[in-house]
Amino acid sequence: MQDRDHDMLKGHEVFGPIGDKTRQAVLEDAFELDMPAGTTLFRQGEDAKFLHLVLEGRVALIGSSDGKDETVVEFFQAGDVFIMPAVILQLPFLMSARTVDDSRILMIPAQRFREEISSNGALSLACSRELSRHWRLLIRQVKDLKLRSAPQRLGSYLLSLADTHSDHAEIELEEQRGMLARRLGMTPENLSRAFSRLSDSGVKSRGRKIELSDIPALRAFCAYDDLT
């Protein structure tokens, strides 16, 4: 790993609080993979042999049905750990993982990670906090899918990328629109219609560049809150 990777881990929510000695033990047999965009890191149903940490780039977690229909469950970026529950419980992955951009992934052997969790209280607490954060993220997604229309889900996602304390913002989508549509539970056609519907709330889009000219109006339309 690069020096900046070690610096990042020292301040990481999971690997920062455990101290240098435990961190070195957890990472003793870890290794780094460079993966171009579009590479499948693991597939749904495979055994969880590694805990994965994104050093650079972005990874999409993808669920599929009968190997045909796919949906993007979430995106993870530099500093994010995934999928910890499968590693801890020694169960198969419920989703596949695919790189969105050229990425560097730290591969941490699952068995070593489990051994350290069982003997280190600081690591156990850090993992509990991380799993709780992911649980809240999942609940927010479920609420969005059940309580918000497609335009409201899109508007809420755009607001999550912007400084909502301002009245105006310009943002740039990091993913292609097709992948964003799957993340929000839409078809590409529904996503285009959602963008059109949001024009009344000050949303203008040109490719991946998005202008939010009236954030208060967009917040009101989406019934958006800042809970995380």
Secondary structure, 3 states (H helix, E strand, C coil): CCHHHHHHHHCCCCCCCCHHHHHHHHCCCCEEEEECCCCEEECCCCECCEEEEEEECEEEEEEEECCCEEEEEEEEECCCEECHHHHHHCCECCCEEEECCCEEEEEEEHHHHHHHHHHCHHHHHHHHHHHHHHHHHHHHHHHHHHHCCHHHHHHHHHHHCCCCCCCCEEEECCCCHHHHHHHCCCCHHHHHHHHHHHHHHCEEEECCEEEECCHHHHHHHHCCCCCC
